[in-house]
Amino acid sequence: MAIIVNLDMMLAKRKMTSLELANRVGMTPANLSILKTGKAKAVRVETLNKLCHALDCQPGDLLE
């Protein structure tokens, strides 16, 4: 079983680009891309919190 990252879906719902989200949370676009594709080996709780704040969602909306 794998963890699925739903960042693309949330970005589409919020009509936000990856670059805009990366700038809002203080990540590089490359690191955000690694997270979006599910290739990240770990995600800091602080980063997840920033993503949720920027996207106005809960962690369960981003991860399944």
Secondary structure, DSSP 4 states (H G I P E B T S, - for coil): --PPB-HHHHHHHHT--HHHHHHHHT--HHHHHHHHTT--S---HHHHHHHHHHHT--HHHHB-
